[in-house]
Amino acid sequence: MVLPVKVSMFGSTQFAHTLDITASGARLGSLHSELKPGEIIVLHRGAKKAKFRISWVQQVNPKEIQAGIEALEPRENFWGVDLTAEEREEKKNVEMLMTLLSETKT
């Protein structure tokens, strides 16, 4: 899900967006500053803000970096999106896939 965010790090702020979100983290795109796994950043989503740790970093082209982030202070509904329905649907899809895979083995 693409959501705009403001990213604060090392005394500067830049705009980015999410590419994927979960209750405990996200994948960010449109980053321009060099980041390293383990670094701490602050994300601003509207009036909400929370600290995240960089899990991984990938240079996707000369002008864009993507990063996986993990929440250090999980906040309920930080993203402003109800993820419970999506997570239930994802779990249901995984269960169906596992059922199909187990049926093809027999």
A tleap script that builds the chain and sets N, CA, C and O, in Angstrom:
source leaprc.protein.ff14SB
mol = sequence {
  NMET VAL LEU PRO VAL LYS VAL SER MET PHE
  GLY SER THR GLN PHE ALA HIE THR LEU ASP
  ILE THR ALA SER GLY ALA ARG LEU GLY SER
  LEU HIE SER GLU LEU LYS PRO GLY GLU ILE
  ILE VAL LEU HIE ARG GLY ALA LYS LYS ALA
  LYS PHE ARG ILE SER TRP VAL GLN GLN VAL
  ASN PRO LYS GLU ILE GLN ALA GLY ILE GLU
  ALA LEU GLU PRO ARG GLU ASN PHE TRP GLY
  VAL ASP LEU THR ALA GLU GLU ARG GLU GLU
  LYS LYS ASN VAL GLU MET LEU MET THR LEU
  LEU SER GLU THR LYS CTHR
}
set mol.1.N position { 0.841 -1.171 0.000 }
set mol.1.CA position { 0.000 0.000 0.000 }
set mol.1.C position { 0.888 1.237 0.000 }
set mol.1.O position { 1.795 1.350 0.825 }
set mol.2.N position { 0.642 2.139 -0.894 }
set mol.2.CA position { 1.456 3.339 -1.018 }
set mol.2.C position { 0.856 4.452 -0.164 }
set mol.2.O position { -0.269 4.898 -0.391 }
set mol.3.N position { 1.642 4.890 0.830 }
set mol.3.CA position { 1.239 5.979 1.714 }
set mol.3.C position { 2.389 6.976 1.812 }
set mol.3.O position { 3.541 6.560 1.929 }
set mol.4.N position { 2.114 8.277 1.767 }
set mol.4.CA position { 3.193 9.249 1.923 }
set mol.4.C position { 3.665 9.308 3.375 }
set mol.4.O position { 2.860 9.220 4.302 }
set mol.5.N position { 4.969 9.456 3.559 }
set mol.5.CA position { 5.555 9.590 4.889 }
set mol.5.C position { 6.673 10.623 4.837 }
set mol.5.O position { 7.234 10.913 3.780 }
set mol.6.N position { 6.976 11.161 5.994 }
set mol.6.CA position { 8.116 12.050 6.138 }
set mol.6.C position { 9.139 11.289 6.983 }
set mol.6.O position { 8.796 10.730 8.025 }
set mol.7.N position { 10.378 11.271 6.537 }
set mol.7.CA position { 11.425 10.502 7.195 }
set mol.7.C position { 12.453 11.465 7.777 }
set mol.7.O position { 13.033 12.272 7.051 }
set mol.8.N position { 12.679 11.379 9.090 }
set mol.8.CA position { 13.695 12.203 9.744 }
set mol.8.C position { 14.869 11.329 10.125 }
set mol.8.O position { 14.712 10.284 10.756 }
set mol.9.N position { 16.069 11.784 9.724 }
set mol.9.CA position { 17.286 11.046 10.062 }
set mol.9.C position { 18.471 11.985 9.991 }
set mol.9.O position { 18.552 12.836 9.105 }
set mol.10.N position { 19.374 11.827 10.915 }
set mol.10.CA position { 20.632 12.574 10.917 }
set mol.10.C position { 20.414 14.085 10.819 }
set mol.10.O position { 21.207 14.779 10.183 }
set mol.11.N position { 19.361 14.598 11.436 }
set mol.11.CA position { 19.114 16.026 11.436 }
set mol.11.C position { 18.474 16.568 10.175 }
set mol.11.O position { 18.313 17.782 10.052 }
set mol.12.N position { 18.101 15.710 9.229 }
set mol.12.CA position { 17.428 16.171 8.022 }
set mol.12.C position { 16.121 15.408 7.844 }
set mol.12.O position { 15.907 14.360 8.453 }
set mol.13.N position { 15.258 15.952 7.002 }
set mol.13.CA position { 13.957 15.335 6.741 }
set mol.13.C position { 13.762 15.230 5.230 }
set mol.13.O position { 14.129 16.135 4.480 }
set mol.14.N position { 13.185 14.120 4.802 }
set mol.14.CA position { 12.852 13.947 3.390 }
set mol.14.C position { 11.504 13.261 3.271 }
set mol.14.O position { 11.040 12.601 4.201 }
set mol.15.N position { 10.891 13.427 2.123 }
set mol.15.CA position { 9.621 12.769 1.853 }
set mol.15.C position { 9.887 11.452 1.145 }
set mol.15.O position { 10.784 11.350 0.308 }
set mol.16.N position { 9.090 10.441 1.494 }
set mol.16.CA position { 9.194 9.114 0.882 }
set mol.16.C position { 7.781 8.545 0.841 }
set mol.16.O position { 6.807 9.244 1.118 }
set mol.17.N position { 7.687 7.267 0.493 }
set mol.17.CA position { 6.388 6.602 0.522 }
set mol.17.C position { 6.589 5.127 0.854 }
set mol.17.O position { 7.657 4.554 0.640 }
set mol.18.N position { 5.528 4.539 1.382 }
set mol.18.CA position { 5.563 3.110 1.657 }
set mol.18.C position { 5.254 2.362 0.371 }
set mol.18.O position { 4.541 2.865 -0.497 }
set mol.19.N position { 5.792 1.167 0.259 }
set mol.19.CA position { 5.458 0.261 -0.842 }
set mol.19.C position { 4.653 -0.911 -0.308 }
set mol.19.O position { 3.739 -1.403 -0.969 }
set mol.20.N position { 4.997 -1.351 0.886 }
set mol.20.CA position { 4.287 -2.412 1.602 }
set mol.20.C position { 4.230 -1.989 3.055 }
set mol.20.O position { 5.159 -1.350 3.550 }
set mol.21.N position { 3.151 -2.336 3.749 }
set mol.21.CA position { 3.071 -2.034 5.178 }
set mol.21.C position { 2.543 -3.240 5.943 }
set mol.21.O position { 1.766 -4.039 5.420 }
set mol.22.N position { 2.982 -3.355 7.190 }
set mol.22.CA position { 2.434 -4.311 8.146 }
set mol.22.C position { 2.300 -3.564 9.465 }
set mol.22.O position { 2.716 -2.410 9.567 }
set mol.23.N position { 1.735 -4.196 10.455 }
set mol.23.CA position { 1.606 -3.563 11.764 }
set mol.23.C position { 2.978 -3.322 12.402 }
set mol.23.O position { 3.122 -2.440 13.248 }
set mol.24.N position { 3.989 -4.107 11.996 }
set mol.24.CA position { 5.294 -3.987 12.647 }
set mol.24.C position { 6.395 -3.402 11.765 }
set mol.24.O position { 7.545 -3.320 12.198 }
set mol.25.N position { 6.072 -2.998 10.545 }
set mol.25.CA position { 7.116 -2.445 9.700 }
set mol.25.C position { 6.606 -2.092 8.319 }
set mol.25.O position { 5.402 -2.055 8.069 }
set mol.26.N position { 7.562 -1.831 7.416 }
set mol.26.CA position { 7.188 -1.424 6.061 }
set mol.26.C position { 8.387 -1.515 5.134 }
set mol.26.O position { 9.525 -1.704 5.564 }
set mol.27.N position { 8.095 -1.374 3.842 }
set mol.27.CA position { 9.133 -1.184 2.834 }
set mol.27.C position { 8.940 0.225 2.303 }
set mol.27.O position { 7.855 0.578 1.842 }
set mol.28.N position { 9.996 1.031 2.368 }
set mol.28.CA position { 9.939 2.418 1.923 }
set mol.28.C position { 10.584 2.569 0.562 }
set mol.28.O position { 11.546 1.871 0.240 }
set mol.29.N position { 10.055 3.479 -0.234 }
set mol.29.CA position { 10.634 3.819 -1.521 }
set mol.29.C position { 10.850 5.310 -1.619 }
set mol.29.O position { 10.398 6.065 -0.758 }
set mol.30.N position { 11.539 5.740 -2.663 }
set mol.30.CA position { 11.837 7.152 -2.929 }
set mol.30.C position { 12.783 7.768 -1.908 }
set mol.30.O position { 12.764 8.980 -1.693 }
set mol.31.N position { 13.605 6.944 -1.284 }
set mol.31.CA position { 14.620 7.478 -0.372 }
set mol.31.C position { 15.829 7.922 -1.189 }
set mol.31.O position { 16.165 7.314 -2.206 }
set mol.32.N position { 16.474 8.987 -0.731 }
set mol.32.CA position { 17.620 9.518 -1.460 }
set mol.32.C position { 18.890 9.521 -0.624 }
set mol.32.O position { 19.992 9.570 -1.170 }
set mol.33.N position { 18.746 9.471 0.693 }
set mol.33.CA position { 19.917 9.468 1.573 }
set mol.33.C position { 20.448 8.051 1.736 }
set mol.33.O position { 19.689 7.082 1.752 }
set mol.34.N position { 21.754 7.953 1.855 }
set mol.34.CA position { 22.364 6.652 2.064 }
set mol.34.C position { 22.045 6.166 3.480 }
set mol.34.O position { 22.240 6.895 4.452 }
set mol.35.N position { 21.563 4.953 3.583 }
set mol.35.CA position { 21.181 4.365 4.865 }
set mol.35.C position { 21.936 3.066 5.065 }
set mol.35.O position { 22.425 2.454 4.116 }
set mol.36.N position { 22.020 2.655 6.337 }
set mol.36.CA position { 22.666 1.385 6.659 }
set mol.36.C position { 21.768 0.594 7.599 }
set mol.36.O position { 21.100 1.173 8.455 }
set mol.37.N position { 21.748 -0.734 7.443 }
set mol.37.CA position { 20.978 -1.556 8.381 }
set mol.37.C position { 21.403 -1.266 9.820 }
set mol.37.O position { 22.587 -1.103 10.116 }
set mol.38.N position { 20.414 -1.205 10.699 }
set mol.38.CA position { 20.669 -0.932 12.105 }
set mol.38.C position { 20.451 0.523 12.487 }
set mol.38.O position { 20.263 0.826 13.665 }
set mol.39.N position { 20.471 1.423 11.521 }
set mol.39.CA position { 20.255 2.838 11.820 }
set mol.39.C position { 18.798 3.077 12.222 }
set mol.39.O position { 17.891 2.361 11.798 }
set mol.40.N position { 18.603 4.100 13.050 }
set mol.40.CA position { 17.276 4.444 13.545 }
set mol.40.C position { 16.790 5.697 12.816 }
set mol.40.O position { 17.521 6.678 12.679 }
set mol.41.N position { 15.539 5.641 12.352 }
set mol.41.CA position { 14.910 6.790 11.705 }
set mol.41.C position { 13.579 7.071 12.400 }
set mol.41.O position { 13.062 6.226 13.131 }
set mol.42.N position { 13.034 8.251 12.169 }
set mol.42.CA position { 11.713 8.601 12.690 }
set mol.42.C position { 10.804 8.839 11.496 }
set mol.42.O position { 11.125 9.620 10.600 }
set mol.43.N position { 9.664 8.156 11.495 }
set mol.43.CA position { 8.668 8.345 10.443 }
set mol.43.C position { 7.538 9.204 10.981 }
set mol.43.O position { 7.100 9.036 12.119 }
set mol.44.N position { 7.072 10.131 10.147 }
set mol.44.CA position { 5.943 10.985 10.473 }
set mol.44.C position { 4.819 10.635 9.502 }
set mol.44.O position { 4.998 10.662 8.285 }
set mol.45.N position { 3.686 10.315 10.054 }
set mol.45.CA position { 2.489 10.020 9.244 }
set mol.45.C position { 1.379 10.882 9.804 }
set mol.45.O position { 0.751 10.516 10.797 }
set mol.46.N position { 1.126 12.031 9.176 }
set mol.46.CA position { 0.181 12.995 9.732 }
set mol.46.C position { 0.749 13.523 11.043 }
set mol.46.O position { 1.907 13.938 11.098 }
set mol.47.N position { -0.061 13.509 12.094 }
set mol.47.CA position { 0.387 13.983 13.401 }
set mol.47.C position { 1.124 12.903 14.187 }
set mol.47.O position { 1.672 13.187 15.252 }
set mol.48.N position { 1.146 11.675 13.682 }
set mol.48.CA position { 1.794 10.566 14.386 }
set mol.48.C position { 3.253 10.456 13.983 }
set mol.48.O position { 3.622 10.742 12.844 }
set mol.49.N position { 4.082 10.034 14.941 }
set mol.49.CA position { 5.473 9.738 14.614 }
set mol.49.C position { 5.932 8.545 15.428 }
set mol.49.O position { 5.449 8.305 16.534 }
set mol.50.N position { 6.875 7.801 14.863 }
set mol.50.CA position { 7.381 6.600 15.531 }
set mol.50.C position { 8.793 6.313 15.042 }
set mol.50.O position { 9.175 6.691 13.934 }
set mol.51.N position { 9.559 5.637 15.892 }
set mol.51.CA position { 10.930 5.261 15.553 }
set mol.51.C position { 10.936 3.885 14.887 }
set mol.51.O position { 10.193 2.983 15.271 }
set mol.52.N position { 11.799 3.755 13.876 }
set mol.52.CA position { 11.959 2.508 13.144 }
set mol.52.C position { 13.442 2.217 12.966 }
set mol.52.O position { 14.264 3.131 12.904 }
set mol.53.N position { 13.771 0.939 12.886 }
set mol.53.CA position { 15.142 0.497 12.604 }
set mol.53.C position { 15.210 0.032 11.157 }
set mol.53.O position { 14.317 -0.667 10.677 }
set mol.54.N position { 16.266 0.421 10.471 }
set mol.54.CA position { 16.490 -0.024 9.105 }
set mol.54.C position { 16.899 -1.494 9.150 }
set mol.54.O position { 17.879 -1.837 9.811 }
set mol.55.N position { 16.171 -2.362 8.462 }
set mol.55.CA position { 16.486 -3.796 8.414 }
set mol.55.C position { 17.355 -4.143 7.215 }
set mol.55.O position { 18.284 -4.943 7.323 }
set mol.56.N position { 17.049 -3.539 6.073 }
set mol.56.CA position { 17.807 -3.782 4.856 }
set mol.56.C position { 17.695 -2.562 3.949 }
set mol.56.O position { 16.777 -1.753 4.083 }
set mol.57.N position { 18.640 -2.445 3.030 }
set mol.57.CA position { 18.673 -1.326 2.101 }
set mol.57.C position { 18.993 -1.862 0.714 }
set mol.57.O position { 19.825 -2.757 0.567 }
set mol.58.N position { 18.326 -1.309 -0.315 }
set mol.58.CA position { 18.591 -1.722 -1.695 }
set mol.58.C position { 18.575 -0.494 -2.600 }
set mol.58.O position { 17.614 0.276 -2.605 }
set mol.59.N position { 19.643 -0.322 -3.358 }
set mol.59.CA position { 19.715 0.747 -4.360 }
set mol.59.C position { 18.992 0.232 -5.598 }
set mol.59.O position { 19.476 -0.695 -6.246 }
set mol.60.N position { 17.830 0.819 -5.947 }
set mol.60.CA position { 17.063 0.324 -7.085 }
set mol.60.C position { 17.429 1.029 -8.390 }
set mol.60.O position { 17.248 0.477 -9.475 }
set mol.61.N position { 17.936 2.231 -8.276 }
set mol.61.CA position { 18.494 2.956 -9.420 }
set mol.61.C position { 19.377 4.070 -8.862 }
set mol.61.O position { 19.394 4.274 -7.648 }
set mol.62.N position { 20.106 4.792 -9.702 }
set mol.62.CA position { 21.029 5.807 -9.173 }
set mol.62.C position { 20.383 6.889 -8.311 }
set mol.62.O position { 21.065 7.542 -7.521 }
set mol.63.N position { 19.070 7.082 -8.459 }
set mol.63.CA position { 18.403 8.150 -7.721 }
set mol.63.C position { 17.435 7.669 -6.649 }
set mol.63.O position { 16.801 8.487 -5.982 }
set mol.64.N position { 17.308 6.343 -6.469 }
set mol.64.CA position { 16.333 5.853 -5.493 }
set mol.64.C position { 16.854 4.669 -4.704 }
set mol.64.O position { 17.468 3.742 -5.233 }
set mol.65.N position { 16.577 4.749 -3.402 }
set mol.65.CA position { 16.906 3.674 -2.464 }
set mol.65.C position { 15.589 3.183 -1.862 }
set mol.65.O position { 14.688 3.973 -1.581 }
set mol.66.N position { 15.493 1.874 -1.670 }
set mol.66.CA position { 14.387 1.294 -0.909 }
set mol.66.C position { 14.966 0.727 0.375 }
set mol.66.O position { 16.134 0.342 0.433 }
set mol.67.N position { 14.120 0.681 1.415 }
set mol.67.CA position { 14.578 0.154 2.696 }
set mol.67.C position { 13.447 -0.573 3.398 }
set mol.67.O position { 12.289 -0.160 3.344 }
set mol.68.N position { 13.807 -1.662 4.054 }
set mol.68.CA position { 12.877 -2.361 4.927 }
set mol.68.C position { 13.048 -1.795 6.318 }
set mol.68.O position { 14.177 -1.637 6.784 }
set mol.69.N position { 11.958 -1.488 6.988 }
set mol.69.CA position { 12.037 -0.902 8.328 }
set mol.69.C position { 11.189 -1.705 9.304 }
set mol.69.O position { 10.183 -2.312 8.935 }
set mol.70.N position { 11.625 -1.690 10.558 }
set mol.70.CA position { 10.941 -2.423 11.623 }
set mol.70.C position { 10.629 -1.452 12.765 }
set mol.70.O position { 11.500 -0.701 13.205 }
set mol.71.N position { 9.387 -1.475 13.238 }
set mol.71.CA position { 8.953 -0.556 14.296 }
set mol.71.C position { 9.667 -0.854 15.607 }
set mol.71.O position { 9.734 -2.004 16.040 }
set mol.72.N position { 10.195 0.178 16.229 }
set mol.72.CA position { 10.782 0.032 17.563 }
set mol.72.C position { 9.746 0.305 18.639 }
set mol.72.O position { 9.854 -0.196 19.758 }
set mol.73.N position { 8.755 1.094 18.300 }
set mol.73.CA position { 7.671 1.453 19.216 }
set mol.73.C position { 6.345 1.175 18.515 }
set mol.73.O position { 5.687 2.111 18.061 }
set mol.74.N position { 5.939 -0.091 18.417 }
set mol.74.CA position { 4.690 -0.371 17.688 }
set mol.74.C position { 3.539 0.484 18.205 }
set mol.74.O position { 3.277 0.539 19.406 }
set mol.75.N position { 2.867 1.143 17.287 }
set mol.75.CA position { 1.735 2.008 17.615 }
set mol.75.C position { 0.494 1.461 16.938 }
set mol.75.O position { 0.530 1.079 15.768 }
set mol.76.N position { -0.581 1.425 17.665 }
set mol.76.CA position { -1.819 0.951 17.067 }
set mol.76.C position { -2.274 1.921 15.985 }
set mol.76.O position { -2.390 3.124 16.222 }
set mol.77.N position { -2.525 1.394 14.817 }
set mol.77.CA position { -3.035 2.148 13.686 }
set mol.77.C position { -2.130 3.319 13.287 }
set mol.77.O position { -2.622 4.378 12.897 }
set mol.78.N position { -0.814 3.131 13.383 }
set mol.78.CA position { 0.132 4.181 12.984 }
set mol.78.C position { -0.092 4.596 11.535 }
set mol.78.O position { -0.009 5.780 11.208 }
set mol.79.N position { -0.376 3.629 10.666 }
set mol.79.CA position { -0.515 3.912 9.243 }
set mol.79.C position { -1.858 4.542 8.894 }
set mol.79.O position { -2.019 5.077 7.797 }
set mol.80.N position { -2.833 4.485 9.817 }
set mol.80.CA position { -4.156 5.015 9.516 }
set mol.80.C position { -4.968 4.088 8.626 }
set mol.80.O position { -5.913 4.515 7.963 }
set mol.81.N position { -4.588 2.805 8.619 }
set mol.81.CA position { -5.234 1.802 7.776 }
set mol.81.C position { -5.543 0.585 8.645 }
set mol.81.O position { -4.716 0.183 9.464 }
set mol.82.N position { -6.720 0.000 8.475 }
set mol.82.CA position { -7.075 -1.212 9.206 }
set mol.82.C position { -6.394 -2.398 8.530 }
set mol.82.O position { -6.836 -2.854 7.476 }
set mol.83.N position { -5.323 -2.895 9.135 }
set mol.83.CA position { -4.573 -4.003 8.552 }
set mol.83.C position { -5.129 -5.363 8.925 }
set mol.83.O position { -4.744 -6.367 8.325 }
set mol.84.N position { -6.019 -5.424 9.894 }
set mol.84.CA position { -6.500 -6.720 10.355 }
set mol.84.C position { -7.230 -7.472 9.248 }
set mol.84.O position { -7.054 -8.683 9.112 }
set mol.85.N position { -8.040 -6.784 8.459 }
set mol.85.CA position { -8.765 -7.461 7.371 }
set mol.85.C position { -7.779 -7.975 6.324 }
set mol.85.O position { -7.924 -9.092 5.826 }
set mol.86.N position { -6.774 -7.158 5.990 }
set mol.86.CA position { -5.777 -7.584 5.009 }
set mol.86.C position { -4.960 -8.757 5.522 }
set mol.86.O position { -4.671 -9.691 4.774 }
set mol.87.N position { -4.580 -8.713 6.819 }
set mol.87.CA position { -3.798 -9.805 7.383 }
set mol.87.C position { -4.601 -11.095 7.432 }
set mol.87.O position { -4.056 -12.176 7.205 }
set mol.88.N position { -5.902 -10.989 7.728 }
set mol.88.CA position { -6.759 -12.186 7.723 }
set mol.88.C position { -6.837 -12.762 6.316 }
set mol.88.O position { -6.758 -13.977 6.135 }
set mol.89.N position { -6.993 -11.895 5.320 }
set mol.89.CA position { -7.076 -12.346 3.928 }
set mol.89.C position { -5.767 -13.001 3.499 }
set mol.89.O position { -5.776 -14.027 2.820 }
set mol.90.N position { -4.644 -12.409 3.895 }
set mol.90.CA position { -3.345 -12.975 3.541 }
set mol.90.C position { -3.173 -14.352 4.184 }
set mol.90.O position { -2.698 -15.286 3.539 }
set mol.91.N position { -3.557 -14.476 5.449 }
set mol.91.CA position { -3.455 -15.761 6.140 }
set mol.91.C position { -4.329 -16.807 5.449 }
set mol.91.O position { -3.917 -17.954 5.276 }
set mol.92.N position { -5.536 -16.403 5.057 }
set mol.92.CA position { -6.452 -17.312 4.358 }
set mol.92.C position { -5.837 -17.772 3.036 }
set mol.92.O position { -5.924 -18.950 2.691 }
set mol.93.N position { -5.213 -16.845 2.291 }
set mol.93.CA position { -4.575 -17.200 1.029 }
set mol.93.C position { -3.417 -18.174 1.229 }
set mol.93.O position { -3.250 -19.107 0.443 }
set mol.94.N position { -2.621 -17.964 2.268 }
set mol.94.CA position { -1.507 -18.874 2.559 }
set mol.94.C position { -2.043 -20.252 2.923 }
set mol.94.O position { -1.507 -21.264 2.472 }
set mol.95.N position { -3.099 -20.298 3.736 }
set mol.95.CA position { -3.694 -21.578 4.107 }
set mol.95.C position { -4.240 -22.319 2.890 }
set mol.95.O position { -4.079 -23.535 2.784 }
set mol.96.N position { -4.883 -21.600 1.972 }
set mol.96.CA position { -5.390 -22.234 0.748 }
set mol.96.C position { -4.240 -22.774 -0.095 }
set mol.96.O position { -4.324 -23.878 -0.632 }
set mol.97.N position { -3.169 -21.996 -0.211 }
set mol.97.CA position { -2.009 -22.431 -0.983 }
set mol.97.C position { -1.399 -23.686 -0.363 }
set mol.97.O position { -1.056 -24.624 -1.082 }
set mol.98.N position { -1.262 -23.712 0.955 }
set mol.98.CA position { -0.695 -24.882 1.628 }
set mol.98.C position { -1.586 -26.105 1.425 }
set mol.98.O position { -1.081 -27.214 1.249 }
set mol.99.N position { -2.897 -25.917 1.448 }
set mol.99.CA position { -3.822 -27.016 1.196 }
set mol.99.C position { -3.651 -27.557 -0.207 }
set mol.99.O position { -3.590 -28.768 -0.420 }
set mol.100.N position { -3.574 -26.635 -1.173 }
set mol.100.CA position { -3.372 -27.062 -2.576 }
set mol.100.C position { -2.058 -27.801 -2.748 }
set mol.100.O position { -1.996 -28.814 -3.444 }
set mol.101.N position { -1.023 -27.302 -2.125 }
set mol.101.CA position { 0.293 -27.960 -2.237 }
set mol.101.C position { 0.275 -29.345 -1.602 }
set mol.101.O position { 0.855 -30.287 -2.142 }
set mol.102.N position { -0.384 -29.468 -0.466 }
set mol.102.CA position { -0.422 -30.782 0.192 }
set mol.102.C position { -1.274 -31.774 -0.604 }
set mol.102.O position { -0.994 -32.973 -0.599 }
set mol.103.N position { -2.315 -31.281 -1.288 }
set mol.103.CA position { -3.162 -32.157 -2.105 }
set mol.103.C position { -2.426 -32.642 -3.345 }
set mol.103.O position { -2.663 -33.760 -3.803 }
set mol.104.N position { -1.547 -31.828 -3.891 }
set mol.104.CA position { -0.818 -32.241 -5.094 }
set mol.104.C position { 0.265 -33.260 -4.777 }
set mol.104.O position { 0.722 -33.970 -5.674 }
set mol.105.N position { 0.682 -33.346 -3.526 }
set mol.105.CA position { 1.727 -34.313 -3.129 }
set mol.105.C position { 1.135 -35.703 -2.934 }
set mol.105.O position { 1.860 -36.694 -3.013 }
set mol.106.N position { -0.160 -35.794 -2.682 }
set mol.106.CA position { -0.767 -37.105 -2.424 }
set mol.106.C position { -1.289 -37.755 -3.670 }
set mol.106.O position { -1.827 -38.861 -3.611 }
savepdb mol mol.pdb
quit
